[in-house]
Amino acid sequence: MSDENLDNNILLLTDLADDMADSNGSVNKVDEAREAQVWSFQGVHGGAGVTSLVVQMAYDLSVGKGKKKEELPNVLLIDLDFERGNCSSYLDIPPSMKVEELNAAAGRMDEALAQTFIRKCGENLSIIASESELGGNDKVNPHALLALLDKISTAYDYILIDSPQMWRSWTQAVIGASDKFTLVLEPSVPALHRTKQLSNMIVSTMSLSTPPEILLNKFERRSLKHGVTLRDAAQVTERSDLLTVSYDEDVLRQSINSGQPVGYFKPESRYAKSIREITRNWRRDANDFVEQREERRRA
């Protein structure tokens, strides 16, 4: 298949959502019956800390602090980096599939087959993660990948996606299916400039009325000499709605080496609490969206 035909096919997949952006600029679902909230994350540069962030947020959602057991949502964590993905390693579990296995499912993907690519890693938390493979992001069949994402989208309440830094032919389709898309970076002036540029390109390419979320990871609010302040970041990005996650190197190192999310053993750490706050706010937004949709259905 030529690159031109492949790109056209990807555009057709994204065009399935004619209402991709609502009046507020947020991305809508193709099928109104789907309840899953899809949150995607992409690092602006290497080492931005996306994997630790996504693992912790998925854990937060799955344990639902203060909720009854029967009220807990089903959460799926998806690692879309087929070359250097680390989500399964951070949870100290084997990957759930291989690239060749996914590619072999092209053209015959259904709900039952899709479930074979999923590994349970908690009572309410599951994961899709491929074995790392040199050139894996170029080898994966976009049609098989997008079919997999489509088939599992109705089986979970929340789907969190760790997207690779480098743009692929299927990246736009993944963003187009997301309710939240977030660019993650460490606070440095070069990274901030790159984030502004990347955000503008994404908005232009996808004709979005609202830009991606921007999250400053490993952010230190205390005044440090030569450090980037929130005011500096807002000035460079020309955004006043920046998200921040506190930096706690020792806690993060312990999390990675123990194969457990930070919230599992240090729930009151600054890192866990800052992610929990973002998760809580996004859940509130998601609930508001569902209520508004139900009102439109009844109207």
WOCOR-V359061 format. One record per helix or strand of 3 or more residues. SS is the DSSP state (hx for helix, st for strand). FROM is the first residue (numbers start at 0). TO is the last residue. If there is no record, write none. Layout:
SS/FROM/TO
SS/FROM/TO
//
This chain:
hx/2/14
st/36/42
hx/49/62
hx/68/70
st/74/78
hx/86/89
hx/98/103
hx/110/114
st/124/129
hx/135/138
hx/141/151
st/157/162
hx/170/175
st/179/185
hx/188/205
st/212/218
hx/229/236
st/242/245
hx/248/257
hx/261/264
hx/269/297
//
